[in-house]
Amino acid sequence: MIDIKVPELAESVTEGTVAKWLKNLGDFVEKGEDLVELETDKVNVEISAEEAGVLAETLAEAGDTVKVGDIIGKIDETSKNTDQGSTPEPEDNKEKEKKEDSTEQKSDKQNFTEENNVERGNEKSHKSRPIATPSARKLAREKGVNLNEIAPRDPLGRVRKEDVVEHQDQSKKEYDNKIEKEKQVQSDPMKPVERIRMSRRRQTIAKRLVEAQQTAAMLTTFNEVDMTNLMELRNRRKDKFLNDNGVKLGFMSFFTKAVIGALKKYPYVNAEIQNDEIILKKFYDIGVAVSTEDGLVVPVVRDADRLDFAGIEKEIGRLAEKAHEKKLSLHDLQGGSFTITNGGVFGSLWSTPILNSPQVGILGMHKIQKRPVAIDDEHFENRPMMYIALSYDHRIIDGKDAVGFLVKVKELIEDPEALLLEG
């Protein structure tokens, strides 16, 4: 038998949740074929077969938490594929199992006799050491099952492997029934509710957001940007840009360039705190928040300062597509130095973004909305305006630098041609 083990996932990721088995018991699998999908704090990971064979056993079910190195299943590499798609158990294996069962029966009968002789007068000790086959004890240890809770069908009172499996199935059914009843039982039938278990990723997102607020001295400063010049430039250049580069010219490339220009002037916003040291980052890996069905993820545009507008738009598009298809790797999500989030795509007019730890700054973009703007003492114009917000860690960023950073972003966006020189 070949053990299916949880592999090394990534730095600081030590466990995951079984999302689903991609193969059923008895299915033949080729070497390298995906067997099971794990959900980690950041991405989903597929575990593939190290050898060809039949999926003979699964030791973890969907929803179970498993750690790196855990054995979650077994592959019988001696079984072969058949034209019918099923894999009969080899005769030599059957004979082997018969011999093992015979050996177990003899061993257990002997154990039964010995235990009765030794522990006949000690009921408490007898209960603490139930009679069970070695395979049953092994499976019970792996599943975390108390053998004392299992009612054996063997007339000798011996717990066999199938008793453990049946007990697990029954326990799962009882748990599922309990959850279903909790969903149905309401304190007020006129006010129905539904209980939904949080996914591992949603739990992790919730934990990280709370940690960010508890560990950082987080403040938010605001400003507003007149988008007139940028929108006019974009309207003039978007068709040619699309024809030349095969990608649309959006606002994110402009804001990414503006953020890089501001980070160069205010380097403490592009930093992090490690113990009693400040780590100033001399690179510009910009995280771009993407909303997915499973929650918010922040893939990173690497070396964004070395990319032109088309390069940034292509990379953002590539990462967003991977995010929606659940194909992001851990590398795609790690190591960002600053984050941009755009709540404006959902209609948000004003918000206070939460830091993406261990980063110390995050820029929030919002909805573009026309508002009357004073041109001089006597004239007003309706201008497309956007509120922008910078949340920052006040432990290393002073208010003066935070405001200066946001003003610099505003200046570069309102004069988009300056991005070519300073972004």
C-alpha positions in Angstrom: 0.0 0.0 0.0 1.2 3.5 -0.8 0.3 6.2 1.8 -1.3 9.4 0.6 0.3 12.1 2.7 -0.3 15.8 3.1 2.8 17.4 1.5 4.7 20.4 2.5 2.3 23.3 1.6 4.2 26.5 2.0 6.1 28.5 4.6 3.9 29.1 7.6 1.2 26.9 6.3 1.1 23.7 8.4 -2.5 22.4 7.9 -5.5 22.5 5.6 -9.0 21.2 5.3 -10.1 18.4 3.0 -12.3 20.2 0.4 -13.3 17.1 -1.6 -12.0 13.8 -2.9 -11.5 13.9 -6.7 -11.6 10.1 -6.9 -13.9 7.5 -5.3 -12.9 4.4 -3.4 -12.1 1.7 -5.9 -11.2 4.1 -8.7 -8.0 3.4 -10.6 -5.6 6.4 -10.7 -2.6 7.0 -12.8 0.7 8.3 -11.4 0.5 12.1 -11.1 -3.3 12.2 -11.3 -5.0 14.5 -8.8 -6.7 12.6 -5.9 -7.9 15.1 -3.3 -8.3 18.9 -3.0 -7.1 20.6 0.1 -8.2 24.1 1.2 -5.5 26.1 3.0 -5.6 29.5 4.5 -4.7 31.1 1.1 -5.2 28.7 -1.9 -6.5 25.3 -2.8 -3.9 22.6 -3.3 -4.4 19.2 -5.1 -2.6 16.1 -3.9 -1.6 13.8 -6.7 -0.9 10.0 -6.8 2.8 9.1 -6.4 2.1 5.7 -8.0 -0.6 4.2 -10.2 -3.1 1.9 -8.5 -6.5 1.8 -6.9 -7.7 4.2 -4.2 -8.2 1.6 -1.5 -8.8 3.7 1.6 -9.6 7.3 2.6 -8.8 8.3 6.2 -10.1 11.8 6.1 -13.4 13.1 4.8 -14.5 16.5 3.4 -14.4 19.1 6.1 -11.6 17.3 8.2 -8.6 19.3 9.2 -5.3 17.6 8.3 -1.7 18.6 9.0 1.4 18.3 6.9 2.6 14.7 7.0 -0.7 13.2 7.9 -1.8 10.0 6.1 -5.2 10.7 4.6 -5.6 7.7 2.3 -3.9 4.7 0.7 -3.4 3.5 -2.8 -3.1 -0.3 -3.6 -0.3 -0.2 -6.2 -0.7 -4.0 -6.8 -4.1 -3.6 -8.4 -4.4 -3.0 -12.1 -6.9 -1.1 -14.2 -9.5 -3.1 -16.2 -11.6 -2.5 -19.3 -14.8 -2.4 -17.2 -13.3 0.5 -15.2 -13.5 -1.5 -11.9 -10.5 -3.0 -10.2 -11.0 -6.5 -8.8 -8.9 -7.4 -5.9 -6.0 -9.6 -6.8 -6.3 -13.2 -5.6 -3.0 -13.2 -3.8 -4.2 -10.1 -1.8 -7.4 -11.9 -0.9 -5.5 -15.0 0.3 -3.2 -12.7 2.2 -6.1 -10.9 3.9 -7.6 -14.3 4.7 -4.4 -15.4 6.4 -4.2 -12.1 8.2 -7.8 -12.4 9.4 -7.0 -16.0 10.5 -3.9 -14.8 12.3 -5.9 -11.9 13.9 -8.7 -14.3 15.0 -6.2 -16.6 16.7 -4.4 -13.7 18.2 -7.6 -12.1 19.4 -8.9 -15.4 20.9 -5.7 -15.7 22.8 -5.9 -12.1 23.9 -9.5 -12.6 24.9 -8.7 -15.6 27.0 -5.7 -13.9 28.6 -7.5 -10.7 29.3 -10.5 -12.6 30.8 -8.1 -14.5 33.1 -6.2 -11.5 34.2 -8.9 -8.9 34.3 -12.0 -10.9 35.2 -12.3 -9.2 38.5 -11.3 -5.8 37.3 -14.2 -4.3 35.3 -12.7 -0.9 35.1 -9.5 -2.1 33.6 -11.3 -4.3 31.2 -13.3 -1.4 29.9 -10.2 0.7 29.4 -8.7 -2.0 27.1 -11.3 -3.4 24.8 -10.6 -6.4 22.6 -9.9 -5.3 19.0 -8.1 -6.5 15.9 -4.8 -4.7 15.1 -6.3 -3.2 12.0 -9.2 -1.9 14.0 -6.9 -0.4 16.6 -4.8 1.3 13.9 -7.9 2.8 12.1 -9.3 3.9 15.5 -6.1 5.7 16.3 -6.0 7.4 12.9 -9.7 8.5 13.1 -9.5 9.5 16.8 -12.2 7.0 17.7 -12.6 5.6 21.3 -12.9 1.8 21.0 -15.0 1.7 24.2 -17.8 3.6 22.4 -18.1 0.9 19.6 -20.6 -2.0 19.9 -18.9 -5.0 18.2 -20.9 -7.5 16.2 -18.4 -10.3 16.9 -19.8 -12.9 19.3 -16.5 -12.8 21.2 -16.9 -9.1 21.8 -14.0 -8.2 19.5 -14.0 -4.9 17.6 -13.1 -5.4 14.0 -12.1 -2.8 11.4 -15.6 -2.8 9.8 -17.1 -1.9 13.2 -14.9 1.2 13.4 -15.9 2.2 9.8 -19.6 1.7 10.6 -19.2 3.6 13.9 -17.6 6.5 11.9 -20.4 6.5 9.3 -23.1 6.4 12.0 -21.4 9.3 13.9 -21.2 11.3 10.7 -24.9 10.7 10.0 -25.8 11.7 13.6 -23.7 14.9 13.3 -25.3 15.7 9.9 -28.8 15.1 11.3 -28.0 17.3 14.3 -26.8 20.1 12.0 -29.9 19.7 9.9 -32.2 19.8 12.9 -30.4 23.0 14.1 -31.1 24.5 10.8 -34.8 23.6 11.0 -35.4 24.4 14.7 -36.3 28.0 15.0 -37.1 30.1 18.1 -39.7 31.9 16.0 -41.1 30.0 13.0 -42.0 33.4 11.4 -38.4 34.4 11.4 -36.4 31.6 9.8 -32.6 31.4 9.9 -30.0 29.2 8.2 -26.7 28.1 9.7 -23.8 28.0 7.3 -20.4 26.7 8.3 -17.7 29.2 7.5 -15.1 28.0 5.0 -11.5 27.7 6.1 -10.6 30.7 4.0 -13.4 32.8 5.4 -12.3 31.9 8.9 -8.7 32.8 8.1 -9.8 36.1 6.5 -11.8 37.0 9.6 -8.9 36.1 11.9 -6.3 38.1 9.9 -8.5 41.2 9.8 -9.0 41.1 13.5 -5.3 40.6 14.1 -4.5 43.6 11.8 -6.7 45.8 13.9 -5.4 44.5 17.2 -1.6 44.6 16.3 -1.4 47.8 14.3 -2.1 51.4 15.3 -4.3 51.8 12.3 -5.6 55.2 11.1 -7.2 56.3 7.9 -6.8 59.6 6.0 -8.9 60.8 3.0 -8.7 63.0 0.0 -10.6 63.4 -3.2 -9.3 63.2 -6.8 -10.6 65.1 -9.8 -10.7 62.4 -12.5 -11.3 64.7 -15.4 -7.9 64.7 -17.0 -7.3 61.0 -16.6 -10.7 60.1 -18.0 -10.2 62.3 -21.0 -6.7 60.8 -21.6 -8.1 57.3 -21.3 -11.0 58.0 -23.7 -8.5 59.3 -26.3 -6.1 56.5 -26.0 -8.2 53.4 -25.1 -8.9 52.2 -28.6 -5.3 52.4 -29.8 -4.1 51.0 -26.5 -6.3 47.9 -27.0 -5.3 47.5 -30.6 -1.6 47.8 -29.8 -1.5 45.7 -26.6 -4.5 43.4 -26.7 -5.7 44.5 -23.3 -8.0 47.3 -22.2 -6.7 50.5 -20.5 -8.2 50.7 -17.1 -7.8 52.9 -14.1 -5.8 50.4 -12.1 -2.6 50.9 -14.1 -2.7 54.6 -13.5 -3.3 54.2 -9.7 -0.6 51.6 -9.5 1.9 54.0 -11.2 0.7 56.8 -8.9 1.2 54.6 -5.8 4.7 53.7 -6.9 5.6 57.4 -7.4 4.2 58.2 -3.9 6.0 55.2 -2.3 9.3 56.4 -3.7 8.8 59.8 -2.1 7.5 58.3 1.2 9.5 55.0 1.7 8.1 54.3 5.2 4.8 53.5 3.6 6.5 50.7 1.7 7.8 49.0 4.8 6.9 46.6 7.6 7.8 46.1 11.3 9.7 43.1 12.5 10.1 43.1 16.3 11.9 46.3 17.0 13.2 46.9 13.5 11.7 48.7 10.5 12.2 46.9 7.2 12.3 49.4 4.3 11.5 47.6 1.1 13.4 48.7 -2.0 11.1 46.9 -4.4 7.5 47.6 -5.4 5.4 44.4 -5.4 1.9 45.8 -5.4 -1.0 43.7 -4.1 -4.3 44.1 -5.9 -7.4 43.0 -4.0 -9.8 40.7 -6.0 -13.2 39.7 -4.7 -14.1 36.0 -5.3 -16.9 33.7 -4.2 -14.7 32.4 -1.4 -13.7 35.9 -0.2 -11.2 38.6 -0.8 -7.7 37.6 -2.1 -4.7 39.8 -2.8 -2.5 38.5 -5.6 0.7 40.5 -6.1 2.0 42.3 -9.2 5.7 41.7 -9.0 8.2 44.5 -9.8 5.3 46.8 -10.9 7.8 49.7 -11.2 9.5 47.9 -14.1 6.2 47.3 -16.0 4.6 49.7 -18.4 0.9 50.4 -18.4 0.1 47.4 -20.7 2.3 45.1 -18.6 0.4 46.1 -15.4 -3.0 45.7 -17.0 -2.1 42.3 -18.4 -0.7 41.1 -15.1 -3.7 42.3 -13.1 -6.0 40.6 -15.6 -4.0 37.3 -15.5 -4.1 37.2 -11.7 -7.8 38.1 -11.5 -8.6 35.3 -13.9 -6.6 32.8 -11.8 -8.3 34.0 -8.7 -11.8 33.5 -10.1 -10.8 30.0 -11.4 -9.3 29.2 -8.0 -5.9 28.6 -9.5 -3.8 31.1 -7.6 -0.6 29.6 -6.2 0.9 30.6 -2.8 3.6 32.5 -4.7 0.9 34.7 -6.3 -0.2 35.8 -2.9 3.0 36.2 -0.9 5.4 39.0 -0.4 3.5 42.2 -1.4 4.8 45.5 -0.1 1.7 47.6 -0.5 -2.0 46.9 -1.4 -4.6 48.7 -3.6 -8.3 47.8 -3.1 -11.1 49.2 -5.3 -14.5 49.2 -3.6 -15.7 51.5 -6.3 -16.5 48.6 -8.6 -19.3 47.7 -6.2 -20.5 51.2 -5.8 -18.7 52.2 -2.6 -18.4 55.9 -2.2 -16.4 56.0 1.0 -14.7 53.3 3.2 -11.8 52.7 5.5 -9.7 49.7 4.2 -8.1 47.4 6.7 -4.3 46.8 6.5 -3.1 43.7 4.8 -0.5 42.6 7.5 2.4 42.8 7.7 2.1 45.7 5.3 1.7 49.2 6.8 -0.3 50.9 4.1 -3.3 50.2 1.9 -5.0 52.5 -0.7 -8.7 52.4 -1.1 -10.3 53.6 -4.4 -14.0 54.4 -4.6 -16.8 55.1 -7.0 -16.4 58.0 -9.5 -19.3 60.3 -9.0 -20.0 63.8 -10.5 -20.0 66.5 -8.0 -20.0 70.3 -8.2 -16.5 71.7 -7.9 -15.6 75.3 -7.4 -13.4 76.5 -10.3 -13.0 80.0 -8.9 -15.0 82.4 -6.7 -17.9 82.6 -9.1 -17.9 79.4 -11.2 -18.7 75.8 -10.5 -18.4 72.7 -12.7 -19.7 69.2 -12.4 -16.5 67.1 -12.3 -16.0 63.3 -12.0 -14.6 63.0 -8.5 -13.3 60.0 -6.5 -12.7 59.7 -2.8 -9.4 57.9 -2.0 -8.4 56.6 1.4 -5.1 55.6 2.9 -5.1 53.3 6.0 -1.7 53.2 7.6 0.1 51.9 10.7 0.7 55.0 12.9 3.6 53.1 14.7 6.0 54.0 11.9 4.1 56.4 9.6 3.3 59.9 10.9 0.2 61.8 9.9 2.3 64.2 7.9 3.8 61.5 5.7 0.4 59.7 5.4 -1.3 62.9 4.2 1.7 63.7 2.0 1.5 60.3 0.4 -2.2 60.7 -0.4 -1.7 64.2 -1.8 1.1 62.8 -4.1 -1.2 60.1 -5.4 -3.9 62.8 -6.0 -1.4 65.1 -7.9 -0.2 62.3 -10.2 -3.7 61.1 -11.0 -4.9 64.6 -11.8 -1.8 65.1 -14.0 -1.6 61.7 -15.6 1.2 62.7 -18.0 3.4 63.2 -14.9 3.1 59.4 -14.3 5.4 58.8 -17.2 8.1 60.7 -15.4 7.5 60.0 -11.7 5.6 56.7 -11.7 
